[in-house]
Amino acid sequence: MSSHDNPDARADVELRLPADGAYASVLRTTTAGLAARLDFTMDDIEELRIAVGEALALVLPEADPGADLTCRFHLGAGTLAIEVETQASDDPAPDYDSFAWQVLDTLASEATVTSARGHFVVRFRMSSQVGAVGADDTAGAEL
């Protein structure tokens, strides 16, 4: 089941930070650690770190002043689905022509941007080149 089919699925890991670029390294490091747990290759992990940076480049400019950034991780066998969300009361339109979107869309096997009801959300999924041995197959890698 895709996270796009069930966006309310409970995350395996959830992280809340201030919506400020100063915390980008915390999110990239968390992502790398989770990917390593799933036996992603070093190249896969680096691509994930880049993808997270691009997701932040899309989300952070839309955040309301003082808003939080909520990051949800759904772990599956060789798959990591990530959702990055912030409060954006203006419901900004996603910029599909931006460099950040072009990079994210190229790296991820699946990516979406939504803006509705005061929230701006970027969701994407990436898979390991080799698959994970230690991942729990019951974790559906849903966003």
Z-matrix of the N, CA and C atoms (Angstrom, degrees):
N
C 1 1.456
C 2 1.519 1 108.20
N 3 1.271 2 116.40 1 135.04
C 4 1.453 3 123.14 2 -178.90
C 5 1.524 4 110.16 3 -82.91
N 6 1.323 5 115.48 4 150.21
C 7 1.455 6 120.02 5 174.93
C 8 1.517 7 110.38 6 -64.35
N 9 1.325 8 115.78 7 -23.71
C 10 1.462 9 119.42 8 178.87
C 11 1.527 10 109.71 9 -73.10
N 12 1.330 11 117.25 10 -24.79
C 13 1.454 12 121.41 11 176.04
C 14 1.522 13 110.96 12 -77.02
N 15 1.325 14 117.03 13 -31.95
C 16 1.452 15 121.45 14 -176.51
C 17 1.527 16 110.16 15 -140.36
N 18 1.335 17 118.82 16 75.74
C 19 1.455 18 121.08 17 -177.07
C 20 1.526 19 113.53 18 -66.95
N 21 1.331 20 117.97 19 -12.94
C 22 1.458 21 120.90 20 -180.00
C 23 1.526 22 112.87 21 -92.76
N 24 1.333 23 117.71 22 5.06
C 25 1.462 24 120.44 23 179.30
C 26 1.527 25 109.44 24 -59.77
N 27 1.303 26 116.38 25 141.93
C 28 1.459 27 121.80 26 -178.44
C 29 1.523 28 110.11 27 -66.59
N 30 1.321 29 116.25 28 130.97
C 31 1.464 30 121.86 29 178.70
C 32 1.524 31 109.99 30 -74.69
N 33 1.329 32 115.72 31 149.66
C 34 1.456 33 120.61 32 173.52
C 35 1.525 34 110.50 33 -73.84
N 36 1.336 35 115.97 34 -35.15
C 37 1.464 36 122.40 35 177.40
C 38 1.530 37 107.11 36 -137.79
N 39 1.328 38 116.47 37 136.81
C 40 1.455 39 120.92 38 177.11
C 41 1.518 40 108.34 39 -133.28
N 42 1.328 41 115.83 40 135.38
C 43 1.451 42 122.39 41 -177.44
C 44 1.522 43 108.49 42 -130.37
N 45 1.324 44 116.58 43 131.34
C 46 1.467 45 120.35 44 177.71
C 47 1.523 46 108.25 45 -119.72
N 48 1.333 47 114.93 46 128.63
C 49 1.462 48 122.80 47 -177.79
C 50 1.521 49 109.21 48 -134.91
N 51 1.323 50 118.12 49 162.90
C 52 1.463 51 118.52 50 169.97
C 53 1.533 52 109.39 51 -63.02
N 54 1.312 53 117.56 52 143.31
C 55 1.469 54 121.84 53 178.35
C 56 1.521 55 108.36 54 -77.99
N 57 1.316 56 114.83 55 76.87
C 58 1.457 57 122.70 56 -175.88
C 59 1.521 58 107.89 57 -144.31
N 60 1.313 59 117.04 58 134.73
C 61 1.458 60 121.55 59 -178.24
C 62 1.513 61 113.99 60 -57.98
N 63 1.321 62 117.91 61 -20.58
C 64 1.464 63 121.29 62 178.99
C 65 1.529 64 111.91 63 -62.49
N 66 1.326 65 117.34 64 -19.53
C 67 1.465 66 121.38 65 -178.55
C 68 1.529 67 113.08 66 -98.79
N 69 1.320 68 117.76 67 5.41
C 70 1.463 69 121.30 68 -178.39
C 71 1.528 70 111.50 69 -58.99
N 72 1.315 71 117.14 70 -39.48
C 73 1.466 72 119.46 71 -178.50
C 74 1.526 73 111.61 72 -65.48
N 75 1.319 74 117.13 73 -31.89
C 76 1.470 75 120.53 74 177.60
C 77 1.526 76 109.49 75 -63.88
N 78 1.319 77 116.39 76 -44.30
C 79 1.461 78 120.25 77 -179.77
C 80 1.528 79 111.51 78 -67.97
N 81 1.327 80 117.48 79 -41.89
C 82 1.462 81 119.67 80 178.57
C 83 1.526 82 111.30 81 -64.26
N 84 1.328 83 117.47 82 -39.45
C 85 1.461 84 121.09 83 179.58
C 86 1.526 85 111.15 84 -67.81
N 87 1.324 86 117.22 85 -41.13
C 88 1.465 87 121.14 86 177.03
C 89 1.524 88 110.15 87 -61.29
N 90 1.323 89 116.36 88 -44.75
C 91 1.456 90 121.47 89 179.43
C 92 1.522 91 110.50 90 -60.38
N 93 1.321 92 117.06 91 -45.49
C 94 1.468 93 121.00 92 179.85
C 95 1.527 94 111.02 93 -62.16
N 96 1.318 95 117.22 94 -40.74
C 97 1.463 96 120.59 95 179.06
C 98 1.519 97 112.55 96 -64.17
N 99 1.318 98 116.69 97 -42.41
C 100 1.465 99 120.16 98 178.46
C 101 1.521 100 110.73 99 -67.00
N 102 1.321 101 117.21 100 -40.39
C 103 1.462 102 120.69 101 178.91
C 104 1.531 103 110.75 102 -64.85
N 105 1.310 104 117.26 103 -38.19
C 106 1.468 105 120.43 104 177.41
C 107 1.524 106 110.03 105 -63.55
N 108 1.328 107 117.17 106 -38.22
C 109 1.467 108 121.26 107 177.00
C 110 1.531 109 111.20 108 -60.62
N 111 1.333 110 115.80 109 -31.41
C 112 1.461 111 121.20 110 -179.87
C 113 1.529 112 112.02 111 -89.84
N 114 1.332 113 116.95 112 10.34
C 115 1.467 114 123.23 113 178.84
C 116 1.516 115 113.79 114 63.06
N 117 1.341 116 117.07 115 33.17
C 118 1.461 117 120.42 116 172.64
C 119 1.525 118 108.32 117 -66.26
N 120 1.314 119 117.60 118 148.67
C 121 1.456 120 121.20 119 176.90
C 122 1.525 121 109.28 120 -71.58
N 123 1.316 122 116.48 121 166.21
C 124 1.468 123 120.35 122 178.00
C 125 1.534 124 110.36 123 -61.70
N 126 1.324 125 117.74 124 -38.65
C 127 1.467 126 120.39 125 177.32
C 128 1.523 127 111.27 126 -64.26
N 129 1.347 128 116.31 127 -41.91
C 130 1.466 129 120.44 128 177.84
C 131 1.527 130 110.79 129 -61.49
N 132 1.315 131 115.89 130 -42.78
C 133 1.468 132 120.69 131 -179.10
C 134 1.525 133 110.03 132 -63.84
N 135 1.314 134 116.95 133 -41.76
C 136 1.471 135 119.31 134 179.11
C 137 1.527 136 110.74 135 -64.74
N 138 1.325 137 117.34 136 -39.79
C 139 1.467 138 120.07 137 176.73
C 140 1.528 139 111.18 138 -64.35
N 141 1.333 140 117.11 139 -37.93
C 142 1.466 141 120.59 140 176.12
C 143 1.520 142 111.20 141 -62.95
N 144 1.324 143 116.54 142 -42.93
C 145 1.467 144 120.24 143 179.25
C 146 1.529 145 110.36 144 -60.85
N 147 1.324 146 116.38 145 -41.29
C 148 1.472 147 120.66 146 178.12
C 149 1.532 148 109.60 147 -64.99
N 150 1.326 149 116.53 148 -45.82
C 151 1.468 150 120.69 149 -179.13
C 152 1.524 151 111.20 150 -60.22
N 153 1.318 152 117.54 151 -41.61
C 154 1.465 153 121.00 152 178.13
C 155 1.535 154 109.87 153 -63.33
N 156 1.321 155 117.03 154 -41.27
C 157 1.459 156 120.32 155 177.36
C 158 1.524 157 112.07 156 -60.58
N 159 1.324 158 116.44 157 -40.20
C 160 1.467 159 120.21 158 179.10
C 161 1.532 160 111.21 159 -70.86
N 162 1.338 161 116.98 160 -37.33
C 163 1.470 162 119.72 161 175.74
C 164 1.528 163 109.84 162 -61.13
N 165 1.320 164 116.23 163 -41.42
C 166 1.467 165 119.73 164 177.35
C 167 1.522 166 111.18 165 -64.80
N 168 1.331 167 117.25 166 -37.30
C 169 1.463 168 120.76 167 178.60
C 170 1.526 169 111.13 168 -63.11
N 171 1.324 170 116.98 169 -27.57
C 172 1.462 171 120.91 170 176.35
C 173 1.526 172 112.04 171 -81.21
N 174 1.318 173 117.03 172 -39.93
C 175 1.463 174 122.27 173 -171.57
C 176 1.531 175 113.24 174 -82.87
N 177 1.308 176 117.63 175 -46.60
C 178 1.465 177 120.36 176 -171.37
C 179 1.529 178 114.45 177 -58.64
N 180 1.331 179 120.06 178 -41.69
C 181 1.472 180 118.08 179 179.63
C 182 1.531 181 113.64 180 -64.39
N 183 1.322 182 117.02 181 -19.70
C 184 1.465 183 120.95 182 -177.84
C 185 1.522 184 113.02 183 -91.57
N 186 1.334 185 117.62 184 -9.25
C 187 1.464 186 122.03 185 -175.24
C 188 1.525 187 111.88 186 -67.81
N 189 1.315 188 115.11 187 138.33
C 190 1.461 189 120.59 188 172.64
C 191 1.526 190 108.95 189 -65.29
N 192 1.333 191 118.85 190 151.20
C 193 1.470 192 120.83 191 176.41
C 194 1.532 193 110.70 192 -56.42
N 195 1.326 194 115.64 193 131.76
C 196 1.462 195 121.31 194 179.43
C 197 1.516 196 115.08 195 77.29
N 198 1.322 197 117.74 196 6.64
C 199 1.469 198 121.64 197 -177.80
C 200 1.524 199 111.10 198 -73.35
N 201 1.316 200 114.45 199 160.31
C 202 1.460 201 121.59 200 173.41
C 203 1.514 202 109.47 201 -94.14
N 204 1.320 203 114.85 202 160.79
C 205 1.453 204 123.39 203 172.21
C 206 1.520 205 105.60 204 -114.79
N 207 1.317 206 117.13 205 120.10
C 208 1.457 207 121.04 206 179.48
C 209 1.521 208 108.33 207 -108.39
N 210 1.311 209 116.00 208 127.26
C 211 1.462 210 121.90 209 -178.88
C 212 1.517 211 108.09 210 -120.33
N 213 1.327 212 114.86 211 126.25
C 214 1.463 213 120.87 212 -179.99
C 215 1.524 214 108.68 213 -117.58
N 216 1.320 215 114.93 214 135.86
C 217 1.454 216 121.49 215 -179.01
C 218 1.527 217 108.63 216 -120.07
N 219 1.310 218 115.58 217 128.87
C 220 1.460 219 122.47 218 176.97
C 221 1.518 220 106.95 219 -116.04
N 222 1.348 221 115.63 220 116.03
C 223 1.447 222 121.63 221 -174.09
C 224 1.520 223 110.65 222 -98.73
N 225 1.300 224 116.64 223 135.40
C 226 1.456 225 122.58 224 175.67
C 227 1.508 226 109.28 225 -137.69
N 228 1.289 227 117.42 226 177.78
C 229 1.458 228 122.02 227 179.35
C 230 1.529 229 108.74 228 -65.68
N 231 1.327 230 115.93 229 103.97
C 232 1.454 231 121.06 230 178.88
C 233 1.510 232 114.55 231 71.96
N 234 1.336 233 117.60 232 13.40
C 235 1.465 234 121.28 233 -177.20
C 236 1.521 235 109.67 234 -135.36
N 237 1.322 236 115.12 235 139.75
C 238 1.450 237 121.05 236 175.10
C 239 1.526 238 107.76 237 -130.94
N 240 1.320 239 115.59 238 120.42
C 241 1.464 240 121.67 239 177.43
C 242 1.525 241 106.80 240 -107.66
N 243 1.324 242 115.59 241 133.67
C 244 1.461 243 121.41 242 -174.23
C 245 1.522 244 109.42 243 -127.73
N 246 1.314 245 114.94 244 139.20
C 247 1.460 246 122.57 245 177.25
C 248 1.520 247 107.23 246 -127.01
N 249 1.321 248 116.75 247 124.72
C 250 1.460 249 122.70 248 178.55
C 251 1.523 250 106.76 249 -118.13
N 252 1.335 251 116.57 250 122.28
C 253 1.467 252 121.36 251 -172.23
C 254 1.516 253 111.16 252 -135.47
N 255 1.327 254 115.32 253 147.06
C 256 1.458 255 121.13 254 173.15
C 257 1.516 256 109.44 255 -144.09
N 258 1.329 257 115.60 256 166.79
C 259 1.451 258 120.99 257 174.52
C 260 1.530 259 107.81 258 -80.93
N 261 1.339 260 115.99 259 130.59
C 262 1.467 261 121.95 260 178.54
C 263 1.519 262 107.35 261 -144.04
N 264 1.315 263 115.95 262 91.00
C 265 1.463 264 120.48 263 -171.77
C 266 1.524 265 113.77 264 -64.99
N 267 1.334 266 117.78 265 -19.65
C 268 1.468 267 120.34 266 -179.68
C 269 1.528 268 113.04 267 -82.53
N 270 1.329 269 118.97 268 -3.83
C 271 1.470 270 123.28 269 -175.71
C 272 1.529 271 110.91 270 46.66
N 273 1.350 272 117.12 271 62.59
C 274 1.469 273 120.45 272 -177.31
C 275 1.533 274 111.75 273 -65.07
N 276 1.303 275 115.47 274 151.64
C 277 1.465 276 120.76 275 177.49
C 278 1.524 277 109.01 276 -79.00
N 279 1.330 278 117.63 277 136.04
C 280 1.473 279 120.25 278 176.17
C 281 1.530 280 110.59 279 -60.96
N 282 1.317 281 116.52 280 140.55
C 283 1.463 282 121.62 281 179.93
C 284 1.528 283 109.13 282 -99.83
N 285 1.329 284 115.81 283 90.48
C 286 1.463 285 120.96 284 -177.88
C 287 1.531 286 112.52 285 -76.01
N 288 1.311 287 118.25 286 -6.17
C 289 1.457 288 121.63 287 176.95
C 290 1.528 289 112.36 288 -95.19
N 291 1.331 290 117.10 289 -4.98
C 292 1.460 291 120.42 290 -176.69
C 293 1.525 292 111.13 291 -71.35
N 294 1.319 293 115.22 292 154.23
C 295 1.466 294 121.20 293 176.67
C 296 1.530 295 110.03 294 -60.52
N 297 1.336 296 116.72 295 -41.82
C 298 1.469 297 120.84 296 -178.87
C 299 1.526 298 110.91 297 -58.61
N 300 1.331 299 117.71 298 -45.13
C 301 1.466 300 120.33 299 179.27
C 302 1.524 301 110.59 300 -65.15
N 303 1.318 302 117.88 301 -42.90
C 304 1.464 303 121.11 302 -178.53
C 305 1.534 304 111.01 303 -60.08
N 306 1.336 305 116.90 304 -42.71
C 307 1.469 306 120.50 305 179.02
C 308 1.524 307 110.39 306 -67.65
N 309 1.329 308 116.96 307 -47.46
C 310 1.465 309 120.71 308 -179.43
C 311 1.521 310 111.14 309 -60.44
N 312 1.312 311 117.00 310 -45.30
C 313 1.463 312 121.35 311 -178.98
C 314 1.530 313 111.41 312 -64.52
N 315 1.318 314 117.11 313 -31.77
C 316 1.466 315 121.45 314 177.92
C 317 1.527 316 111.49 315 -73.45
N 318 1.318 317 117.16 316 -41.97
C 319 1.466 318 120.95 317 -176.43
C 320 1.530 319 113.16 318 -75.36
N 321 1.309 320 116.83 319 -39.27
C 322 1.468 321 121.18 320 -173.41
C 323 1.518 322 111.32 321 -83.46
N 324 1.331 323 115.25 322 148.25
C 325 1.464 324 119.27 323 174.97
C 326 1.520 325 110.65 324 -76.37
N 327 1.326 326 116.27 325 -19.63
C 328 1.462 327 122.45 326 179.49
C 329 1.529 328 106.87 327 -156.07
N 330 1.329 329 117.71 328 133.68
C 331 1.465 330 120.78 329 179.20
C 332 1.521 331 109.76 330 -150.37
N 333 1.334 332 115.74 331 141.75
C 334 1.458 333 121.52 332 175.80
C 335 1.521 334 109.50 333 -142.50
N 336 1.323 335 115.23 334 155.66
C 337 1.462 336 122.64 335 172.97
C 338 1.516 337 106.35 336 -129.46
N 339 1.331 338 116.24 337 130.55
C 340 1.459 339 119.98 338 176.18
C 341 1.527 340 109.15 339 -131.27
N 342 1.318 341 114.00 340 149.53
C 343 1.450 342 121.19 341 177.49
C 344 1.518 343 107.32 342 -140.67
N 345 1.325 344 115.55 343 110.62
C 346 1.464 345 119.48 344 -178.51
C 347 1.523 346 109.75 345 -163.02
N 348 1.307 347 114.97 346 150.60
C 349 1.471 348 122.64 347 174.62
C 350 1.528 349 113.04 348 49.27
N 351 1.342 350 115.59 349 40.69
C 352 1.452 351 119.34 350 175.29
C 353 1.507 352 116.04 351 79.93
N 354 1.319 353 118.00 352 13.90
C 355 1.464 354 121.55 353 179.06
C 356 1.523 355 110.12 354 -130.16
N 357 1.321 356 116.15 355 139.35
C 358 1.456 357 122.92 356 175.30
C 359 1.521 358 106.11 357 -116.39
N 360 1.328 359 116.69 358 121.55
C 361 1.469 360 120.93 359 -170.85
C 362 1.519 361 110.67 360 -130.83
N 363 1.325 362 115.49 361 132.34
C 364 1.461 363 122.45 362 171.03
C 365 1.522 364 106.70 363 -114.10
N 366 1.330 365 115.96 364 126.75
C 367 1.468 366 122.00 365 177.81
C 368 1.520 367 108.15 366 -122.23
N 369 1.313 368 115.43 367 138.47
C 370 1.459 369 118.74 368 174.41
C 371 1.518 370 110.49 369 -153.59
N 372 1.326 371 114.15 370 160.20
C 373 1.458 372 121.94 371 -178.15
C 374 1.520 373 108.24 372 -131.75
N 375 1.336 374 114.74 373 137.92
C 376 1.451 375 120.01 374 175.65
C 377 1.521 376 108.49 375 -135.40
N 378 1.315 377 115.23 376 149.04
C 379 1.460 378 121.23 377 -178.74
C 380 1.514 379 110.35 378 -121.28
N 381 1.320 380 114.92 379 151.66
C 382 1.448 381 121.21 380 176.80
C 383 1.521 382 109.99 381 -75.26
N 384 1.310 383 115.64 382 151.03
C 385 1.458 384 120.35 383 176.66
C 386 1.522 385 111.71 384 -68.74
N 387 1.338 386 117.88 385 -25.55
C 388 1.458 387 120.88 386 -176.47
C 389 1.516 388 114.31 387 -113.29
N 390 1.312 389 119.51 388 -17.83
C 391 1.468 390 121.70 389 -177.68
C 392 1.513 391 110.38 390 88.33
N 393 1.300 392 115.34 391 158.97
C 394 1.467 393 121.12 392 -175.56
C 395 1.509 394 111.20 393 -102.24
N 396 1.326 395 115.03 394 133.83
C 397 1.450 396 121.04 395 176.90
C 398 1.519 397 110.56 396 -84.32
N 399 1.343 398 117.45 397 -40.83
C 400 1.456 399 121.41 398 -173.40
C 401 1.514 400 114.94 399 -91.08
N 402 1.308 401 119.03 400 2.25
C 403 1.461 402 120.16 401 -177.78
C 404 1.503 403 111.44 402 -77.42
N 405 1.303 404 115.93 403 147.80
C 406 1.451 405 122.42 404 177.39
C 407 1.519 406 109.42 405 -81.21
N 408 1.317 407 117.46 406 116.77
C 409 1.470 408 121.65 407 -177.47
C 410 1.512 409 112.97 408 -63.35
N 411 1.327 410 117.88 409 -18.36
C 412 1.466 411 119.34 410 -179.40
C 413 1.508 412 111.76 411 -78.09
N 414 1.322 413 117.18 412 -16.89
C 415 1.460 414 120.27 413 175.79
C 416 1.515 415 107.23 414 -76.66
N 417 1.307 416 117.34 415 117.12
C 418 1.451 417 121.67 416 -168.74
C 419 1.503 418 116.75 417 -83.21
N 420 1.322 419 119.83 418 6.56
C 421 1.459 420 122.42 419 -179.18
C 422 1.515 421 110.83 420 48.14
N 423 1.335 422 115.33 421 49.17
C 424 1.455 423 121.47 422 -179.78
C 425 1.501 424 110.14 423 -100.71
N 426 1.323 425 116.07 424 149.62
C 427 1.472 426 119.97 425 175.75
C 428 1.496 427 110.28 426 -93.78
